[in-house]
Amino acid sequence: MVAIPRPACAQTVIGILTSVTGRVTVVRPASPAIPLRVRETISVGELITTGEESAAEFLPLGSAATVVRLRERTTLSVDQTPRRTILTLVDGAVAVAGPVAWHPDRRDIFEVRTRHAVAQSRGAAFWVEIGEPSASRVCVFTGTAVVSALGDADGRRVPVGPRQCATVTATDIGALEAMPELSPAAPGSGQPK
């Protein structure tokens, strides 16, 4: 067996695109936006954008999530640290399907960040959306996601359980609410209307 060294500039692959509808592009470091197609990889440091009436789905590699879905007009970047996959949601919404409920002893964390909130999951299926300019919304289908506000001086972390939603501003997490009726377009269980 011969080991072939990877170039220093090679990116860490964190997922494989499994579905593309419409126009989905990626901006890789030091390159312009290019279209993404099914079976292409997604790597750390890339910015993925879905156009109007477009959607994408990718399978994260080695994470606590089983599938990630982006809906139309969504922009996000991907990152990874040891035992943690991080999606930074710039605009739009992302759904994450997970195989198991949250448990404090599990180390693999799947995290979605917005300009207002951080939602962490160790296997939960959840939906994160940037709504109005001053708030994000986190809804959990199954399992539990732990949610925090980025500017909360107390560092409060709120567990959001199955069929619950929380609206998060930069400094506060609103009261938990029952998840609204689901539409059929969601990962596993649907997405809030």
C-alpha positions as CSV (number, residue, x, y, z in Angstrom):
1,M,0.0,0.0,0.0
2,V,1.3,3.4,-0.9
3,A,0.2,6.5,1.1
4,I,-0.5,9.5,-1.1
5,P,-0.2,12.8,0.9
6,R,-3.1,15.2,0.6
7,P,-2.2,18.7,-0.5
8,A,-2.1,21.2,2.4
9,C,-4.9,23.2,0.8
10,A,-7.2,20.2,0.5
11,Q,-10.5,20.8,2.3
12,T,-12.1,18.4,4.8
13,V,-15.1,16.7,3.2
14,I,-18.1,16.7,5.6
15,G,-21.0,15.6,3.3
16,I,-22.2,14.3,0.0
17,L,-25.1,15.9,-1.9
18,T,-27.9,13.4,-2.4
19,S,-30.6,15.6,-3.9
20,V,-30.7,18.8,-5.9
21,T,-33.8,20.6,-7.2
22,G,-33.4,23.8,-9.2
23,R,-30.3,26.0,-8.8
24,V,-27.9,25.1,-6.0
25,T,-24.4,26.8,-5.9
26,V,-21.3,26.5,-3.8
27,V,-18.5,29.1,-3.2
28,R,-15.3,27.4,-2.4
29,P,-12.3,29.2,-0.9
30,A,-10.7,31.3,-3.6
31,S,-13.2,30.5,-6.3
32,P,-16.5,31.9,-7.7
33,A,-19.9,30.3,-7.2
34,I,-20.4,27.1,-9.2
35,P,-23.4,24.9,-9.6
36,L,-23.6,21.8,-7.3
37,R,-24.9,18.5,-8.6
38,V,-25.9,15.2,-6.9
39,R,-23.0,13.1,-5.6
40,E,-20.7,16.1,-5.2
41,T,-19.1,16.7,-1.9
42,I,-19.4,19.5,0.6
43,S,-16.3,20.6,2.5
44,V,-15.4,22.7,5.5
45,G,-15.3,26.4,4.6
46,E,-17.8,26.3,1.7
47,L,-20.8,28.5,1.3
48,I,-23.9,26.8,-0.2
49,T,-26.9,28.7,-1.6
50,T,-30.2,27.5,-2.9
51,G,-32.0,29.6,-5.4
52,E,-35.7,30.5,-5.7
53,E,-37.9,27.3,-6.0
54,S,-34.7,25.2,-5.3
55,A,-33.8,22.8,-2.6
56,A,-30.9,20.5,-1.7
57,E,-30.2,17.6,0.6
58,F,-26.9,16.3,1.8
59,L,-25.7,13.3,3.9
60,P,-23.3,14.4,6.6
61,L,-20.3,12.1,7.0
62,G,-19.4,10.9,10.5
63,S,-21.9,13.0,12.3
64,A,-24.9,12.6,14.6
65,A,-27.2,13.7,11.8
66,T,-28.6,11.4,9.0
67,V,-29.6,14.1,6.5
68,V,-29.6,17.8,6.1
69,R,-32.2,19.6,3.9
70,L,-32.0,23.2,2.6
71,R,-35.1,24.9,1.2
72,E,-35.3,27.7,-1.3
73,R,-33.3,30.8,-0.8
74,T,-31.1,29.3,1.9
75,T,-27.5,30.2,2.4
76,L,-25.2,28.4,4.9
77,S,-21.6,27.6,5.5
78,V,-20.2,24.4,7.0
79,D,-17.5,23.8,9.5
80,Q,-16.3,20.9,11.7
81,T,-14.3,20.6,14.9
82,P,-13.5,17.3,16.7
83,R,-16.9,15.6,17.4
84,R,-18.9,18.6,16.2
85,T,-20.4,19.5,12.8
86,I,-21.5,23.2,12.5
87,L,-23.8,24.8,10.0
88,T,-23.9,28.6,10.0
89,L,-27.3,29.6,8.6
90,V,-27.0,33.0,6.9
91,D,-30.5,33.2,5.4
92,G,-33.5,30.8,4.9
93,A,-34.0,27.5,6.7
94,V,-32.4,24.2,7.2
95,A,-33.8,20.9,8.5
96,V,-31.7,18.2,10.2
97,A,-32.9,14.7,10.6
98,G,-31.3,12.7,13.4
99,P,-31.6,9.0,14.4
100,V,-31.7,9.2,18.2
101,A,-32.8,11.4,21.0
102,W,-30.4,13.7,22.8
103,H,-28.4,12.2,25.6
104,P,-25.8,14.1,27.8
105,D,-23.2,11.3,27.4
106,R,-23.1,11.4,23.6
107,R,-20.2,13.4,22.3
108,D,-21.2,13.9,18.6
109,I,-22.9,17.3,18.3
110,F,-24.6,18.7,15.2
111,E,-25.0,22.4,15.6
112,V,-26.9,25.1,13.6
113,R,-26.0,28.7,14.2
114,T,-27.8,31.8,13.1
115,R,-27.0,35.5,13.9
116,H,-29.4,35.1,16.9
117,A,-29.2,31.5,18.1
118,V,-27.3,28.2,18.5
119,A,-29.3,24.9,18.3
120,Q,-27.3,21.8,19.3
121,S,-28.5,18.3,18.7
122,R,-27.1,14.9,19.4
123,G,-29.4,13.1,17.0
124,A,-32.6,15.1,17.2
125,A,-34.6,16.0,14.1
126,F,-35.1,19.7,14.1
127,W,-35.8,22.8,11.9
128,V,-34.0,26.2,12.2
129,E,-35.3,29.2,10.3
130,I,-34.2,32.9,10.2
131,G,-37.6,34.6,10.2
132,E,-37.9,38.3,10.9
133,P,-34.7,40.3,10.9
134,S,-34.4,40.1,14.7
135,A,-35.3,36.5,15.5
136,S,-34.7,32.8,14.6
137,R,-37.0,29.9,15.2
138,V,-36.1,26.4,16.2
139,C,-38.7,23.6,16.0
140,V,-38.0,20.0,17.1
141,F,-39.7,17.0,15.5
142,T,-38.1,14.2,17.5
143,G,-35.5,14.1,20.3
144,T,-34.3,17.2,22.0
145,A,-32.2,20.2,20.8
146,V,-30.5,22.5,23.3
147,V,-31.0,26.1,22.3
148,S,-29.1,29.3,23.4
149,A,-29.2,32.9,22.4
150,L,-25.8,34.2,21.1
151,G,-25.9,37.4,23.2
152,D,-27.4,36.0,26.4
153,A,-25.0,37.2,29.2
154,D,-26.2,34.4,31.5
155,G,-25.4,31.7,28.9
156,R,-28.8,30.1,29.4
157,R,-29.3,26.8,27.5
158,V,-32.9,25.7,27.0
159,P,-33.9,22.1,26.0
160,V,-36.5,22.1,23.2
161,G,-38.3,18.8,23.1
162,P,-40.4,16.9,20.6
163,R,-43.1,18.9,18.8
164,Q,-41.9,22.2,20.5
165,C,-40.7,25.5,19.0
166,A,-38.7,28.4,20.4
167,T,-38.3,31.9,19.0
168,V,-34.8,33.2,19.8
169,T,-33.6,36.8,19.6
170,A,-29.9,37.8,20.0
171,T,-30.4,38.1,23.8
172,D,-33.3,35.9,24.8
173,I,-35.2,32.6,24.2
174,G,-39.0,33.0,24.2
175,A,-41.4,30.7,25.9
176,L,-41.7,27.2,24.3
177,E,-44.7,26.8,22.1
178,A,-46.4,23.7,20.6
179,M,-45.2,23.0,17.0
180,P,-47.7,24.3,14.4
181,E,-49.3,22.0,11.9
182,L,-46.8,20.3,9.6
183,S,-46.6,20.5,5.9
184,P,-45.6,17.4,3.8
185,A,-42.3,18.9,2.5
186,A,-40.3,18.1,5.5
187,P,-37.5,15.8,6.5
188,G,-39.1,12.8,8.1
189,S,-42.0,14.6,9.7
190,G,-42.5,17.8,7.8
191,Q,-41.7,21.4,8.4
192,P,-43.6,24.0,10.3
193,K,-45.9,26.1,8.2
